[in-house]
Amino acid sequence: MKIKNIIISCTMMAAAVLTLGSCNDFLTIYPTDKTIGPDFWKTKADVQAMVSGAYQSMASGGIQERAIVWGSYRSDELEKTNGYSNHDLENISAANLLPSNGLNSWGDFYAVINRCNIVLNHVNGVMDSDPQFTQGDCDEVCAQMKALRSLCYFYLVRAFRDVPYTQKSYESDEDVEPLPQMAPDSVLQYCIDDLQWAERYILKTGAYGRGDSRNKGYFTRDAVWALLSDIYLWRASMTHSQSDYDMCIQYADKVINSKDAYYRQYHNDRVTGADKEDIYHLIEGSMAFGRIFGMGESDESILEWLYDGEYMSNTRLENYYLKIAENNTQCMVQGTSVFQKPGNASSQYAYLNIHDYRFWDNACLVNSSTALQFPVRKYANRSSLSYYDQRATLPTEGDTKLSGIGDYNKYAQNWIVYRLTDVMLMKAEAMVATAASDSDEVKLRGAYELVKAVNKRSWIEPRDRFAADETTADSLTYGTNKGKANMERLVMAERLRELCFEGKRWFDLVRYSYRHMEGVDIHRTLAQQTSWPRIYDDMMRLVVRKYESGGQSVIYKLKTEPYLYFPILLSETKVNPNLIQNPVYEEEETISKN
């Protein structure tokens, strides 16, 4: 089943049967079409349509927008495009996280959660009416829905910390009930329990058959393991738990070993000579950009939200990274000065030197001596520039080379949720955190080798035609990064180089801060506490470097743990009396109400 067939199926079947209302009120998202109910849940095809509908909801514009804003825009890697006006983004940039800001809305995630709960509530009964829908089919569907639900809750915990949790499906007005928030330990444990159940029944990567987009567009066993590794890493960073870090490493290894086995099964002809010792099989740097981000669904990919440009377009990603309208080429956000040419600003830049394909391919104008903002190339252009392979000279300052993937109304660009290098660097982060001391060569050297493997695939051999004073690409050495603190910063820097603009950076920075904070209590909500630990100074240093002279005012506004999270949307607190606002935003909420 190709992507088009998946999207046609979920658009024509699921949408026709289950229409979800869309409003800001908490969990008042329910089916309004009266055909839903026992007369619908009769066949395997009915179930498949509902599963497809849940995945289509996960690829909605609202969720795509929040993946960018929550995961990237709050960090040091993105800022609002100069000259573009957007008050919600402007307030986030100024660290004015107002309860009235529409980008705080969690409604789209709870819509997907409700779809998953509806399927889980009805799917067992289908076996009674359709003999072709077996217990194995039922278990696999339940595994899909529990995994997708867990991903939604993980986004919510990382964005808000304390969130309502429910496994109940809301299918009429009478079903809706106001729920209180849970502390993160409870929500994350529910997710872990669901995912560990799901890994027993969900299909492995490739099980759908070669070329089937469900191998990347649906949860597979590799995707479940990647999400488990990520959740354990998050919780370990909050609690400093050795056992959670160990579980992160364990699940990361499961992904790495599974990917290795899959590659050797289907590409055995490529595994020759020294390659036999390689367990990562990363795409070579000059081709990686186009195959991972342009073509989509590469061997390195683990989970993606799928778009075909016909039945489903990724318009929100296009608005943020390419252009805001068909006849307006201005985009909403651009890369910050972090991505400028090494040497332009002291300790500001992401790259070791310009002999890194990612330097050229992640953003535009990077070789400019005057540019202040850098248009995002990743996700906005199908092919790598490969300047070193195709040009006799370096690009000019005005050479942006941006082109959309399809026309404005048919933007066919997938969004990558997890890929192999992400998991490799999760493992490296956990290894550094569990190193016994600065002299723990096993853990620190192991983390370094993972970083080196990711970094090395993007090296470009220096060419004589470029400046003679350029350093060689092989400037990443273990000796200059020895010790836990240096290695931790190296892993963070490599994640920025490798995963920028992919909705990861803010969450990386929050984990970094948590590892250096004492007194974090994940068993109680923020509102149940009377004081909170301070945010780690070095995390703040990284966040505010995009603000230049305005950085000190931002630091003043981001003091303690609650400031790491968004406030609950004002309309949610008005409708649900059981919700308690993030304490540091209560004053702003009162002002907004008045």
N, C-alpha and C positions, 0 to 999 in steps of 0.2 A: 504494500500500500504506500504510494508516494504521498508527498506532502499535500498535493492538490486534492487527492482523494480523501485524505484525513480531514482537510478543512471543508471540502464540500459536504462530507458526511455530517460533521458537527454543525455546520451552518444550516443545512436544509432539514436535518432531523432533530437535533437537540434543541435548536432555537425555536423550531416550530412547536415543540412539545412543552418546553420549559422556558418561560420568560421570567427573568428575575427583575423585579423592580429595582430602581436605583435611587437611593436617597442617602442623606448623611446620617440619619438616625441609626443608632447602634443596633445591629442585628434585626433591623426591620426590612431585610432583603429577603423576599419570599416569592414563590411562584404565584402568578396571578391567573394563569391559564387553567381553567377548570378541568381540562383533560388529564392533568397530572393526577396520579393516584393509582389505585389497584387495577383499573382497566388499562393502564399503560404498561406496567411492569410485567410483561408477558413473555418476551422473547429475548434471546441473546442479542439480537440487533438493537432492541430497546436499550439494553445495558451499554452496549458499545457506543450508542449515540450519546448517552449521558456522560460516559467517561470522556469522549471527545469534547463534549461541551464544557466539561470542567477544565480541560487543558486549553481550550479556546479562551475561557475566562481568564486564565493565568497569563495569557498573552495580550490582555486588553491594554488599551492606551494608558489607563489610570495606573495600572501596576508597572508598566514600562517606565512611565514618568517617575514614579516613586523609587524604582530601582536606581535610576540615575541620580535623583535629588538626595534620597536618603543615603545612598552608598557612595556617591562620588562628589556631588556638588558641595556638601558640607565640609569636604576635606580641602587639602592644599592643591588639588590637581585641576579644579574647574572654578571658573568665575563667570558672572554674567557678561555677555558681549557688550562692549562699550557702545553706547548709543541705543541699545535696546531697552525698553522700559517694561519692567514686570515687578510690581510691588511685592509679591510673595517671595520671589527670588532675592530681591533687594533686601528684604527684612532678614532672610536667612543669612545672607552675606554679612550683614551687620550684627549677626548674633542676636537679633531681635526675634526670638522664636515665639510668636504670638499665638494664643489659642484660636484666634480667628483665621489663621492662615490655612487656606484650602488644601495646601500640600501636606498638611498633617493628617488628612483623612485616611482612615484605615478601612473604609467601606468596601473597596474593591477586593481587598484580601479576605474580608469576612464573606463576601459574595462567593469566592472560590471555596472557602471552608464550608459554607452552607451547601454548595453543590456536592462536595465530597461527602458530607454527612447525609445528604438525601440518598445518594447512591448506596452508601453503607447501610442505611436504614431499610432499603427495599431489595437489595440485590439477592439476599438469600431466598426470598420467595419465588424468584424467577425459575429456580431449579424445579419447582413443583409443576410449572406450566410448560417448560421447554426442555425436553430431554437432551437436547444438544448443548444446553448450558450445564456443564458438569461442576462437581465440587472443586476440581482443579481450576476451572474458569472463574468460579466465584472467589476462590482464595486469591487468585492473581489480580482480579479487579479490586478486591478489598486492599490488597497490598499497594496497588496504584494510588488509590484514594487516600490511604493513610500516609503514604509518602508525600503526596502533593499537599495534603493538609499540614503535615509537619513542616514543609518548606514555607508555607504561608505563616505559620506561627513563629518560625525562626526569624523571618523578616520582621514581624511585629515585635518580638522580644528585643531584637537589636535596635529597633527604631524607638520603642516606647518603654522598654524594660518590663513594666507591670501591665499585663493585658488580660481581658476576659478570655476564658477558655471554655469551650463547649464541644461536646460530641453529639449534641442533639440537632436534628434537622428542623428547620423552620419552614413550614409549608402552607401556613395560613396565618391570618391575623391573630388567631387564638393561641398559636404556638409561641409567639414572641414573649420573652421574659427578660427583664433587666438583670444583668449579671455583674458582679463585682470583678475587680482585677485579681489576678493571682501573681504571686512573686515569681521571679524567673526560674527558680529551682524546680517548682512544680510544673510549669509549662514545658521546660526543656526535658524534664524526666518523662512526661507524657509523650513527647516527640521521640525520645530515645526508645521508649518501650514500643511505640508503633513501628518505628523503623527496624528495630531488631526482630519484630514479628514479620515485617514485610520482607526482609532479606531472605527469608526461608521460602517465600512463594513467588516473588517477583522474577521476571524473566531476566536471564543474563544478556549482556550486550551481544547483538548478532542473532538472537533467537528469532527475531521477526524475519530474517532472511536478508541477504546482501542487497543494499540499495533501498531498504525500507526505512522511511524517515522516523518511524516509531523507535528505532534503535537510539535516536538522539532526542526526539521530541517527546517521548514518554519516559517515565522513570524506568530504569533498568537496575540490575543489581549493582553495577558500578556507580550509578547515580545515588542509590541509597547509601552505599559506603562513603561516597564523597560527602554527602550531607551529614552523615554520622560523624565523620572526621571533623567537619567544620563545627558542629554543635559541641562536640567534646572539647575542641580547642577553645571555643568561646567560654564554656563553663569553667574550664581549667584556668583560663586567664583571670576570671573573676575570683576563683577560690584558691588558686595556686595549688591545685590538686595534682599530685604526681600521677595518681591512677587515671585521671581524666586525660592528662597529656599522653600517657601510655596508650590509652584507647584511641586517641587521635592518631598516633603513629601506627597502631595496629590496623585501623581501617584505611589509612593512607596506603599502607603496604598491600592491603587487599586490592585496592584500585590499581596500583602500580603493577602488581603481579598479574592481575587479570588482563590489563592492557598489553602487557608483554606476551602473554599466552595467545591473546587474540591476534596480535600482529604476526607472531610466528606461525600461526595457523593459516592465515590468509596471505601473508607476504613472505613465505619461506624463501623464495628466490632472492629476496633482497638481503637476507641475513647471511652474510658471508664474511670471511676473514675476521677482522677485529670487531665487526658488528655483532658477532656471536656473543660477545661479552656485554653488549649494550642492552639494558633492560627498559629503556625509555623510548627509543626509536622516535625522537623528536624530529619534526620536519625541519629541513635545513633552512637557515635564516632568510635567504633570498626568496624562498618560495613560501615560507610560513605565513606571512601576512595574507597573501591572496588565498591560500588554501584554507586557512582557519577562519578569516573574517569575510573574505569575498565569496568564496564558493559555499562555505558553511558545511557543517556536519563532517568535519575532518576526522581522521583516525584519533587525533588527540582530544576531540570533543567528548564530553560525557553527557551533558544535558543542555538543550537549547529550547528557547521558545521559537516556534516556527512561523514563518510568514512566506507567502508565495507571491504577493503583489497583486493577485487577482481577487481572491476571496478574502484575503486578510493582508492588510498592509501595516507596516510598522511606522505609522505617521508620527507618533510622539518622539521616537528616537530620531527620525528625520528632522523634526522641528528643533530639537535640542542641538544636534550635531551638524546639520547640513543647511536647512533653510526653513523659515517659519511659515511660508506660504508658497503657492505655485509661482506667483509672480514677484516674490520677495526673497532674495537670496541671502538675507541676513539670518544667522542662526541664533539660538537663544544663549548658548554658553560656549566658551572657548577654554583652551588650556592656559594655565598660568605661566609665570616666568620660571617655574620649576623646570620647564621643558626647553628652555633656551639653550643655546650652544654652551658647552662647558667652558668656563673661564669668563663668561660675561658678568657673572655676579658671584661673590664669594659664598661658597657652601650652599648655594641655592639650587643648583641644577641636579637633575635626576641621573644623568648619564656619566659614565667614567670618561668617555671620549666620544668622538663622532664616528668611530669605527664600530658602530652598533646599528644593525638594520632598524631597530626599533626607534632610534633617534630620528631617522628619516620618515618612518612609516606611521608612527603614532600620531604625529601632529605636523602641521604645515608651518612654514616660515621659520623653522628652527635654525637656519643658517643666517638669519637676518641679524644685523647689529643694531637695528632700531625697533623691531617689533616688540610690542608690550603684551600682546595676546597671541595665542597660537591655535588656529582653527584645528579642530579634531579631524584627523584623517581616518583613524580606526573607526569602523562602522559607517564611514561616509564615502569610502572609495573602494572599489572592488579589488584593485590590484596594487601590489607593492611598487614603489617608485624605483627601488634598486638602483639608485644613482651611481653607485660604484660599478655596476655592471653595464649601464647603458649610456653613461655620459662621459664626456671628456673634461667637463668642468663641474664644479659644484653648482647647485641651483641658485637662481637669483632670489633677491628678497621678495619679489612679488609672485613667485612661482608657487601657487597653492595647489594646483592640480586636483581640485575637488570636483567630483562628479557623482551624481546620485546613482543608486542601484535601482534602475527603473525610473519612470517619470514620477511626478509628485504624488499622484493618486495610486501609484502601484509600487510602493517602496518595499522591495523584497529583501529585507535584511534581518536575518535571525539575530537573536540576543543569546549570548552564551552565559549560562548559569554556572556551569562547572566545566573545566577542562584539565588535562593532565598536569600541566605545569603549576596550576593553582594548587592541586593536591600535593605535588612534590614540595612546594614551598610551605604548605601547612605542616607537613612532616618536619621540614627543616626548622620551622618556628618552634614546634613542640620539642625537638631535640635540644635546641639551645636552652629552652626553659627548664629542661630536666637535667642539664649538665650539672654535675655535682660541684664543680668549681671551674676557675679559669684554666686549670690544667687537665680538665676532662677531655683528653684528646679524642676518645672514641665518639662522644656525642658532638663535640664542636667540629671535629674534622668531618664527621658524617654530614652535619648540616652544611658545611662549606662545600662538600662535593655535590650536594643537591643544588645549591645555588650555582655552582660552577657549571653543572650540566645544563641548567636553564640559560645561563648567561652565554655559554660558549656557542650555543647553536646560532646566536645572533651576531657573532664576531664577523667582521669584514676584514679581510687582509688589506693592509695599507697599500696604496698604489703610488707609484713614483710621480704621477701627475698632480698629486695633492701636496699640500704644504709639507715641507721637509721636517718641520718641528712637531708634527703630530706624533703622539705616542702610539705605540703598537696596541692592537686590540687586546693582547694578552696582558692586561694590567690588573687583573683580579688575582690576588695572591693570598694564600692562607696567612703568611707571615704578617701582612699589614692589617689583618682582621682578627688576630688572636684575642682570646678572652671572651667571656659571655656578653659583655656590653657591646663590644665591637661587632661580634657575630650577630647579635640581635639586630643591630642597626643595619648590618649588611643584608640580612633576610628582608627587613622592611624595605630597604632601598630596591632590592631586586623585585619584590612584589610590585612596587610602584612602576618600575621599568616595564615589567612583563604584563601587568594587569590593569594599567591605567585606563580610565574611562569605562571600565567594565562593572562598575557598581561595587567595588571592593574596598576602596581606600579608607573611607571613614571608619568602616568596621575594623579594618586593620589597625588604625590609630587608636580606636577605643580599646581593643585588646592590648595594645602596647601600653596604654595608660593603666589598665587594670593590673597588669603584671607588676606594676610599681606602686600600687596603692594598697594600703593596709586598712583593715576594718570594714571591707565590703561585706554586706549581709544579704545574700541572695535568697534567704529564707523568709524575709519580710519585704513588703512593698516599701517604696520610698516614703509613702505617707505614714507608715507605721514606725518610722524612725525619727528621732529628734535631731540627729546630726549625721553628716555624711563625709566620707573621706575626700580630700582634695584631689583634683585632677593632676596627673603627673606633669611636671613643668616641661619636660622635653617633648611630650606629646603636644603641648600647647605651642612650643616653639615651631614645630612642624606645621601645625594648623595655620598659624598666623603669618607664615612667611609670604603668603599670597596677598596680604593686606598692606604690606609696606609700612607707611607711616601710620596707618590706622590700626596696626596690630595691637597696640597697647590697650585701646578701648575694647577690643574684642576679648583680650585676655581678662580684663576686668569683669566681663559679662559671663565668662566661663570659669567658674570657680570650683565647684564640687560635683560629685557624681551625678546628681539629677540633671545638670546642664549638658550631659552627654546625650540626652534624649529629647525628643520632641514633646511638646505639651499635647494633651488630648484635645481634639477639635472641640471648640466651644459648643457647637450644636449637639454633639454627643453627650456632653455633661448635662445639658438642659433636658434631654429626653430620658436619659438613664440616671436616676438619682443614686444608684449604687456605685457610680464611677467617682473616684476621687482624683482631682487634678494633680499632676506632678507638682509637688509643693513649691518649687521655685518659680512657678508660673501662676500661682494663685492670685497674686496682686494684679498681673496683667489681665487675667480672666475677669476679675471683678471690674476692672476699668472697662473691658470690652462689653460686659453685661450692662454697665451703666451707660 
